[in-house]
Amino acid sequence: MSPSKPDEARLNELLMESDVYIEDNGFTDRVMGQLPPPRVSSRWRRPILMLSAVLACLVGLVLVPGGAYLTEVLYQVASYRPAQSPLPIVPVAVLLLLVGGGVAAAVHE
C-alpha cells in the first residue's frame, strides 16, 4: 500500500524541518570522501548525440520497410499548400513543432 500524497507531503515537510543530526560515527563523511569527483560534461556531447539521433532516423527511413511510407508522408506534409495561402504555413508549423520538440527533449536535463 503506497502512501497518499498528503502523507508524502507531510513526511517531506517533517524531514526538511528537522535540524537534528543523527550521529553515525563518521560513516557519512567516509562515504562522501570515497565518492569519485563529478565528471565534467564535454561540450561536444549534446551535438554528437543530436547528430547521432538524426543519422539513426535517416538510416531507419532507408532500411526499415515502413521508411518509404514515412518519407512519402513527410514529403506530403512539406508540400501541402492551403488553397487560400501561397505560404506553406501548416507544414512549416508542423515541422517546427516536431523539430522544436525533439531539440527541447534532447537538451532538457
C-alpha positions as CSV (number, residue, x, y, z in Angstrom):
1,M,0.0,0.0,0.0
2,S,1.5,3.3,-1.1
3,P,1.2,6.5,1.0
4,S,-1.2,9.1,-0.2
5,K,0.0,12.5,-1.5
6,P,-0.8,14.4,1.7
7,D,1.1,11.8,3.7
8,E,4.1,12.2,1.5
9,A,3.9,15.9,1.7
10,R,3.8,15.8,5.5
11,L,6.7,13.3,5.7
12,N,8.8,15.5,3.4
13,E,7.9,18.6,5.5
14,L,9.0,16.8,8.7
15,L,12.2,15.6,7.2
16,M,13.1,19.0,5.8
17,E,12.3,20.8,9.0
18,S,14.5,18.6,11.2
19,D,17.7,20.2,12.3
20,V,18.7,17.1,14.3
21,Y,21.8,15.3,13.1
22,I,21.8,11.6,13.6
23,E,25.3,10.6,14.8
24,D,26.7,7.9,12.5
25,N,30.3,7.7,13.8
26,G,31.7,9.4,10.7
27,F,30.1,7.0,8.2
28,T,28.6,9.8,6.1
29,D,31.9,11.6,5.9
30,R,33.8,8.4,4.9
31,V,31.3,7.5,2.2
32,M,31.3,11.1,0.8
33,G,35.1,11.1,0.8
34,Q,35.3,7.9,-1.2
35,L,32.9,9.1,-4.0
36,P,34.6,9.9,-7.2
37,P,34.7,13.5,-8.3
38,P,31.8,14.5,-10.6
39,R,32.6,14.1,-14.3
40,V,32.8,17.2,-16.4
41,S,30.5,17.1,-19.3
42,S,32.0,17.5,-22.7
43,R,30.7,20.5,-24.7
44,W,30.5,18.1,-27.7
45,R,28.3,15.6,-26.0
46,R,24.9,17.2,-27.0
47,P,25.8,17.9,-30.6
48,I,27.2,14.4,-31.1
49,L,24.0,12.9,-29.6
50,M,21.7,15.0,-31.7
51,L,23.7,14.2,-34.9
52,S,23.6,10.5,-34.0
53,A,19.9,10.7,-33.5
54,V,19.3,12.4,-36.8
55,L,21.6,9.9,-38.6
56,A,19.8,7.0,-36.9
57,C,16.5,8.4,-38.1
58,L,17.8,8.7,-41.7
59,V,19.2,5.2,-41.7
60,G,15.8,4.0,-40.3
61,L,13.9,5.7,-43.1
62,V,16.1,3.9,-45.6
63,L,16.4,0.5,-44.1
64,V,13.0,-0.1,-42.4
65,P,10.2,-1.3,-44.6
66,G,7.9,1.5,-43.4
67,G,10.6,4.1,-44.1
68,A,9.3,4.6,-47.7
69,Y,5.8,5.3,-46.3
70,L,7.2,7.8,-43.7
71,T,9.3,9.5,-46.4
72,E,6.2,9.9,-48.6
73,V,4.1,11.3,-45.7
74,L,6.8,13.8,-44.7
75,Y,7.0,14.9,-48.4
76,Q,3.2,15.3,-48.5
77,V,3.3,17.4,-45.3
78,A,6.1,19.5,-46.6
79,S,4.5,20.1,-49.9
80,Y,1.0,20.8,-48.6
81,R,-0.4,24.3,-49.6
82,P,-3.8,25.5,-48.5
83,A,-5.9,26.8,-51.3
84,Q,-6.1,30.4,-49.9
85,S,-2.5,30.8,-48.9
86,P,0.6,30.6,-51.1
87,L,2.8,30.1,-48.0
88,P,3.3,26.6,-46.6
89,I,2.3,27.7,-43.1
90,V,0.8,24.4,-41.9
91,P,3.7,22.2,-42.9
92,V,6.2,24.7,-41.7
93,A,4.4,24.9,-38.3
94,V,4.2,21.1,-38.0
95,L,7.8,20.6,-38.9
96,L,8.9,23.3,-36.5
97,L,6.9,21.7,-33.7
98,L,8.4,18.3,-34.4
99,V,12.0,19.6,-34.6
100,G,11.5,22.0,-31.7
101,G,10.1,19.2,-29.5
102,G,12.9,16.9,-30.4
103,V,15.5,19.6,-29.7
104,A,13.8,20.5,-26.4
105,A,13.7,16.9,-25.4
106,A,17.4,16.5,-26.3
107,V,18.7,19.5,-24.3
108,H,16.4,19.0,-21.3
109,E,18.4,18.0,-18.3
